[in-house]
């Protein structure tokens, strides 16, 4: 089974008003105390993960591109010293277009980063302002060009659906501006999460969240345009040309093992799941004192694992392995009827013992997953 390492860098130049992730605004780059805490975290985790071989490393955030050259180099060196990382491992770094230049990108490439995920979000200036982004459209295009010049062959762009003021026309222009210069696009729908500035604005009547129908229309438009441009959808929100899919994220969707390093990071191994302290200062102090920085842990029950299998694998183009869910015995019950209903309604397709969602079904992924899980639970009972 493939295994990956996720390194969380929870710092940004400013906090985007829609962001509910573990991230904090900071001036002057990533605090050295936090970079040191990451090294301590790796040293502690190395003992428990001895014998594991990792095929992916993912620097997420926040804005990992705020790491200084020295900090990034120290983290990569420690990763290779503490863990067994495949020589051909996919090493991804998320970056904001306004935080990278030719020198920084070349430095990241030299220490072993071979894939970039660039937070473009939009190529419309007004939409970027509304989203609170610190870059403009030209910054995004320049960042992609500089990344190519620095030797990156695997570049992904994030695009937001439902940004205030976004239309089908502006989304089309954004996607058309990206498909010729990147080989991977991640498309995310704007959700107004509790605890964000957008949520406060919405509660005061200062912001109207995008309607579900508009989001569905924008998603279908994106799917059609990306497909016609030669990118294949391999997961609900992700399209790739050729072999440019994100192998690290596939670990999540296929329920593989992954180690989380950093404040608020999550880990999963053989049914055990745990997370680190979310606040970066508490996280750093805990590790400095020799304490364990784990905030939460649980061992998944068989039923929890089964429900997770349904929810995650139905996101992917490979779909759900019905045989792995004791399909042979369960087929005589409610699960078989539910699958049949979904296929007849055009929401799903079966091939062999696998079930995949149709384009129409993907728009109702959460609801369909819940229905299948309920039928599976009732059958098992």
C-alpha positions in Angstrom: 0.0 0.0 0.0 1.3 3.5 -0.9 2.0 5.9 2.0 2.4 9.7 2.1 3.6 12.5 4.3 1.7 15.7 4.7 3.5 18.8 6.2 1.2 21.6 7.3 2.4 25.2 7.2 -0.5 27.2 8.7 0.7 30.7 7.8 -0.4 33.2 5.2 0.3 36.8 4.4 -3.4 37.5 5.1 -6.4 35.3 5.9 -8.8 34.9 3.0 -12.4 35.7 4.1 -13.7 32.3 2.9 -11.0 30.2 4.5 -11.9 27.8 7.3 -8.6 25.9 7.3 -6.0 26.0 10.1 -4.2 29.1 8.9 -3.1 32.3 10.5 -1.9 35.7 9.1 1.8 36.4 9.8 4.4 39.0 8.8 7.9 38.2 8.0 7.5 34.6 6.8 7.2 31.4 8.8 8.3 31.8 12.4 11.5 29.8 13.1 10.0 28.4 16.3 7.4 26.7 14.1 9.9 25.4 11.6 11.9 23.9 14.6 8.7 22.3 15.9 8.1 20.6 12.6 11.6 19.0 12.9 10.8 17.8 16.4 7.5 16.4 15.2 9.3 14.4 12.6 11.8 13.1 15.0 9.0 11.9 17.3 6.9 10.3 14.5 9.9 8.5 12.9 9.9 6.0 15.7 6.2 5.0 15.1 6.5 4.9 11.3 9.8 3.0 11.2 9.6 0.5 8.3 7.2 2.6 6.2 8.1 3.6 2.7 6.6 6.9 1.5 5.9 7.6 -2.2 4.5 11.2 -1.8 5.2 14.3 0.3 2.8 17.2 0.3 3.4 20.7 1.8 0.0 22.2 2.4 -1.3 25.2 4.2 -1.8 28.0 4.7 1.0 29.1 2.3 4.0 26.8 2.4 5.7 28.9 -0.2 6.3 31.4 2.7 9.0 29.0 4.0 12.4 30.5 3.6 15.0 28.6 1.4 16.8 27.6 4.6 13.7 26.4 6.3 12.4 24.4 3.3 15.9 22.8 2.8 16.1 21.8 6.5 12.6 20.2 6.4 13.4 18.3 3.2 16.7 17.1 4.6 15.1 16.0 7.8 12.3 14.1 5.9 14.9 12.1 4.0 17.0 11.5 7.1 14.0 10.4 9.3 11.9 8.5 6.8 12.3 6.2 3.9 11.2 8.2 1.0 11.1 6.8 -2.5 13.7 8.4 -4.9 10.8 9.0 -7.4 8.4 10.4 -4.8 5.9 13.0 -5.8 6.8 16.1 -3.7 4.1 18.9 -3.9 4.2 22.4 -2.6 1.2 24.7 -2.5 1.9 28.3 -3.3 0.2 31.7 -3.6 1.2 33.5 -6.8 2.2 36.6 -4.9 4.7 34.8 -2.7 7.0 33.2 -5.3 9.7 34.6 -7.6 12.3 33.0 -9.9 14.8 32.6 -7.1 12.4 30.9 -4.6 11.0 28.6 -7.3 14.5 27.5 -8.3 15.4 26.8 -4.7 12.3 24.7 -4.1 13.0 22.7 -7.2 16.6 22.1 -6.2 15.7 20.7 -2.8 13.4 18.1 -4.4 10.0 19.7 -4.9 8.7 18.4 -8.2 5.1 19.4 -8.3 3.4 22.8 -7.6 -0.2 23.5 -6.7 -0.8 27.2 -7.4 -3.8 29.0 -5.8 -5.0 30.9 -8.8 -8.7 30.8 -7.9 -9.6 33.2 -10.8 -8.2 35.2 -13.6 -10.7 37.9 -13.1 -9.4 40.9 -11.1 -12.8 41.7 -9.5 -13.3 38.2 -8.3 -9.9 38.0 -6.8 -10.5 41.2 -4.8 -13.9 39.9 -3.6 -12.1 36.7 -2.5 -9.5 38.7 -0.6 -6.6 37.3 -2.6 -3.3 39.2 -2.5 -2.5 38.5 -6.1 -3.9 39.7 -9.4 -4.4 37.7 -12.7 -1.0 38.8 -14.1 0.7 37.4 -10.9 -0.9 34.0 -11.5 0.1 33.7 -15.1 3.6 34.9 -14.2 3.9 32.4 -11.4 3.1 29.6 -13.8 5.6 30.8 -16.4 8.3 31.2 -13.8 7.5 27.7 -12.5 8.1 26.2 -15.9 11.3 28.1 -16.3 12.5 26.7 -12.9 12.0 23.2 -14.2 8.6 22.2 -12.9 6.8 19.8 -15.3 3.9 19.1 -12.9 1.9 22.3 -12.2 -1.7 22.4 -10.9 -4.0 25.4 -10.6 -6.8 25.8 -8.1 -10.0 27.5 -9.3 -12.9 28.7 -7.2 -16.5 28.3 -8.3 -19.1 30.7 -6.9 -16.8 33.7 -6.2 -18.8 36.9 -5.7 -19.6 38.3 -9.1 -18.5 35.2 -11.1 -20.5 34.4 -14.2 -20.3 31.6 -16.7 -18.4 33.9 -19.1 -15.8 34.9 -16.5 -15.3 31.3 -15.4 -14.8 30.3 -19.1 -12.1 33.0 -19.5 -10.3 31.7 -16.3 -10.3 28.1 -17.4 -9.4 29.0 -21.0 -6.5 31.0 -19.7 -5.2 28.0 -17.7 -5.7 24.9 -19.7 -2.9 25.7 -22.1 -0.3 26.3 -19.4 -1.1 23.7 -16.7 -1.8 20.0 -16.8 -3.9 19.7 -13.7 -6.9 21.8 -12.5 -8.6 21.5 -9.2 -12.1 23.1 -9.1 -13.7 23.9 -5.7 -17.1 25.3 -4.9 -17.2 28.3 -2.6 -18.9 27.3 0.7 -19.6 29.8 3.5 -18.2 28.1 6.5 -18.9 29.0 10.2 -16.0 31.0 11.7 -15.1 32.7 8.5 -15.5 36.4 7.6 -17.8 35.4 4.8 -20.1 33.7 7.3 -20.2 36.8 9.4 -20.9 38.9 6.4 -23.7 36.5 5.2 -25.3 36.6 8.7 -25.4 40.4 8.5 -26.9 40.4 5.1 -23.7 41.8 3.5 -23.0 38.7 1.4 -25.3 36.4 -0.6 -23.9 32.8 -0.7 -23.9 31.3 -4.2 -27.1 29.4 -5.0 -26.9 25.7 -5.5 -28.3 25.9 -9.0 -25.6 28.4 -10.0 -22.8 26.3 -8.5 -24.2 23.2 -10.4 -24.2 25.1 -13.7 -20.7 26.4 -13.1 -19.5 23.0 -12.2 -21.0 21.4 -15.4 -19.5 24.2 -17.5 -16.1 23.6 -16.0 -16.4 19.8 -16.5 -17.3 20.3 -20.2 -14.5 22.8 -20.9 -11.8 20.9 -19.1 -12.8 17.6 -20.8 -12.8 19.3 -24.2 -9.3 20.6 -23.5 -7.9 17.1 -22.9 -8.1 16.9 -19.2 -9.7 13.9 -17.6 -11.7 14.0 -14.4 -10.3 11.4 -12.0 -12.0 12.8 -8.9 -15.0 15.1 -8.3 -12.9 18.2 -8.1 -9.8 17.2 -10.1 -8.9 17.0 -13.7 -5.5 16.0 -15.2 -3.9 15.6 -18.5 -2.0 12.3 -19.0 -0.2 11.1 -15.9 -0.4 14.5 -14.1 -2.9 13.5 -11.4 -2.1 14.2 -7.7 -0.9 10.9 -6.3 -0.8 12.2 -2.7 -4.5 13.2 -2.7 -5.3 9.7 -4.2 -4.0 8.3 -0.9 -6.9 10.1 0.9 -9.6 9.0 -1.5 -8.4 5.4 -1.6 -8.0 5.3 2.2 -4.3 4.8 2.3 -1.9 5.5 5.1 -0.6 9.1 5.6 1.5 10.8 8.2 0.6 14.4 9.2 3.3 16.8 10.4 2.5 20.2 11.7 -0.2 22.0 13.7 -3.7 20.8 12.8 -2.4 18.0 10.5 -4.2 14.6 10.3 -2.7 11.1 10.1 -4.2 7.7 9.3 -2.6 4.3 9.7 -4.3 0.9 9.6 -7.6 2.2 10.9 -6.1 4.6 13.6 -6.7 8.3 12.9 -5.2 11.2 14.9 -4.6 14.9 14.6 -2.1 17.4 16.0 -2.9 20.5 18.1 -4.4 23.1 15.8 -2.9 26.2 17.4 0.7 26.6 16.1 2.0 28.2 19.3 0.5 25.4 21.5 1.8 22.9 19.0 5.3 24.3 19.1 5.3 24.6 22.9 4.1 21.1 23.4 6.9 19.6 21.3 9.5 21.9 22.9 8.5 20.6 26.3 8.8 17.0 25.1 5.1 16.4 25.2 3.0 14.7 22.5 1.3 17.2 20.3 -1.6 14.9 19.5 -5.0 16.6 20.0 -7.4 13.8 19.0 -7.2 10.1 18.1 -9.6 7.2 17.4 -9.6 3.7 16.1 -12.2 3.3 13.4 -14.8 0.6 13.9 -15.6 -1.7 11.0 -18.7 0.2 10.3 -16.9 3.6 10.3 -14.3 2.2 7.9 -17.1 0.9 5.6 -18.9 4.2 5.5 -15.7 6.1 4.9 -14.9 3.7 2.0 -18.3 4.6 0.4 -17.9 8.3 0.9 -14.3 8.6 -0.4 -14.1 6.1 -3.2 -17.3 7.3 -4.8 -15.5 10.6 -5.4 -13.1 9.0 -7.8 -13.4 7.8 -11.4 -12.5 4.2 -10.2 -15.5 4.3 -7.9 -16.6 1.9 -5.2 -15.5 -1.7 -5.1 -18.7 -3.5 -4.3 -17.0 -6.8 -3.9 -14.9 -5.4 -1.0 -18.2 -4.6 0.8 -19.2 -8.3 0.9 -21.2 -7.7 -2.3 -21.9 -11.3 -2.8 -24.0 -11.7 0.4 -25.2 -8.2 0.6 -26.5 -8.2 -3.0 -29.7 -9.8 -2.0 -30.7 -7.0 0.3 -31.3 -3.3 0.2 -27.9 -2.4 -1.1 -28.6 -4.2 -4.4 -31.9 -2.5 -4.8 -30.4 0.9 -4.0 -27.6 0.4 -6.6 -30.2 -0.7 -9.2 -32.3 2.4 -8.5 -29.3 4.7 -8.9 -28.3 3.1 -12.2 -31.8 3.2 -13.6 -32.1 6.9 -12.7 -28.9 7.7 -14.5 -27.0 8.6 -11.3 -24.5 5.8 -11.4 -22.9 3.1 -13.6 -21.7 -0.3 -12.8 -18.9 -2.2 -14.5 -17.9 -5.5 -13.1 -18.1 -5.2 -9.4 -17.5 -1.5 -9.3 -19.9 1.4 -9.0 -19.1 4.9 -10.3 -21.2 8.0 -10.3 -22.3 9.6 -13.5 -21.8 13.3 -14.2 -25.3 13.9 -12.9 -24.6 11.7 -9.9 -21.4 13.5 -9.0 -23.4 16.7 -8.3 -25.3 14.7 -5.6 -22.3 12.8 -4.3 -23.0 13.5 -0.6 -26.7 12.5 -0.8 -26.0 9.4 -2.8 -23.2 8.3 -0.5 -25.4 8.7 2.5 -28.2 6.6 0.8 -25.7 3.8 -0.2 -24.2 3.8 3.3 -27.7 3.6 4.9 -28.6 0.7 2.6 -25.3 -1.1 3.4 -25.8 -0.6 7.1 -29.3 -2.0 7.0 -28.2 -4.9 4.9 -25.3 -5.7 7.3 -27.7 -5.5 10.2 
